[in-house]
Amino acid sequence: MSLTDLSIKALKPPERGQITYTDDTIPGFGVRVSQAGVKSFVLVHGRNRQRTTIGRVGIISLKDARATAKRILAERTLGKQTSPSVSFEEAIKLFLSTHYGDDHPKPRTKEET
């Protein structure tokens, strides 16, 4: 489907869940519509089929969303964009230091967490 401003306005929400309408011009780019009628521009990319939300329809234009999708795909192709990876141990340390610092009033809560 070739996405246009008019075709996006005409998209009907599904009865349950969400549905993604893909664009013919950019691989992986499309509009995701929720059952509440919220429409967002999305890009599905990478080996793991990662979904990136670009922005909501109406807040960001179709032209800007396409440009952002092209930029994301170009950065991934050129190797400029890397996904941050954190080991489980690092994530635990980061979580505890952020939410339960040394000045936390209840040391037992930190210990139990």
C-alpha positions, 0 to 999 in steps of 0.5 A: 500500500502506498501511504498518503495523508488521505489513505492514513486518515481512512485507516480503520482501527481493528476490533482488537489489538493493533495492525500495521499497514506497511508502505511500498516505498520504504521497506519496514516503514508503516503506520500502526493503528491501535484498537483505540484509533491511535496511529503511529509511524513505525519502522521494523528493521534489523535482523531481530525485526526491531520495531522503532516508533517514529512518532504519532500521526498528526504530530509528525508529518508523513514526509518527516516520518519517511525522512526519519525512517530513511535516516535510521536505515542509512545509519544502520547500513553504514554502521553508525547506529549501535544498539546499547547492550547491557549485561544483566549484572550491569543492569542490576547494579544500575537499577539498585544505584538509581533507585536504592542509593546509599542514602536510601532510608530503608536498607532492608528494602534494598537488600530484599530487592 
